[in-house]
Amino acid sequence: MIRYEHPLNERIRTLMRLEDLFSRTSTFAGGERPLDHHAALLALFEIADIAARADLKAELMQELERQKQLLHPLRSNPHIEAVALDRLLADIDAATARLFAQTGKLGAHLRDNEWLMAIKQRTGIPGGVCEFDLPAFHWWLHRDADARRADLAGWVEPFEPIRAALAIVLKLLRENARATRHTAYRGVFQLMLTTTRVAQLLRITLARDLACVPEISANKYALNIRFIGVTGLDRGSVYDRDVEFELVFCNL
């Protein structure tokens, strides 16, 4: 099976982009090769650009507090595992405290580093980080892998409160879901939305061997999905067969 996730508002879209970038940074930073650490640094620059939004930290703290208020009454529910709930509440408290303790603008430690900013500026130019453009970066890429990993860890660490907080929010979002099975006849599916709670994330799961991908359009009134056939890596037309899939609506 293969799963596609589609955020339905800008806030969740931003968190998912950061989630993907943190995953890439972690994966490449754990590598050995200079090219791995080059890729990790590029992903880190993207994290800094997104995290510079003034409202990101406040939005995460507000959402964590809201979830805490919703979860506290569940302590008296005999069907809820108390240990797991207490662990989740403790994680929320810890993430909130770390966000609150952060001062200054997110990513300022990167922007204040002239060496890193010189690299970032050159990354916007095709082929702009060749050794003759940035010999100091070329030198760094040829340092011992452990030394490079240590540098990357130091540059990533100030973003850790953001990463931990968004991981909790997205985990709660994905787990607060309802799944249904559907069929898109000749590749087209439409559903009128009557629920009073507008979904924030859609998850679509279908067989991996189906040569089609979902194209999603949604608002608070209706959901439209067209499954587009693919040949190789080319985008095709609407898939001319019935497509069975699982649809999950996720809400916070």
Buried (B, 14 or more C-beta within 10 A) or exposed (E): EEEBBBBBEEBBBBBBBBBEBBEBBBEBBEBEEBEBBBBBBBBBBBBBEBBBEEEBBEBBBEBBEEBBEEBEEBEEEEEEEEEEBEEBBEBBEBBBEBBEEBEEBBBEBBBEEEEBEBBBEBBEEEEEBEEEBBEEBBEBBEEEEEEBBEBBEEBBEBBBBBBBBBBBBBEBBEEBBEEEEBEBEEBBBEBEBEEEEBBBBBBBBBEEEBEBBBBBEBEEEEBEBBBBBBEEEEEBEBBEBEBEBBBBBBBB
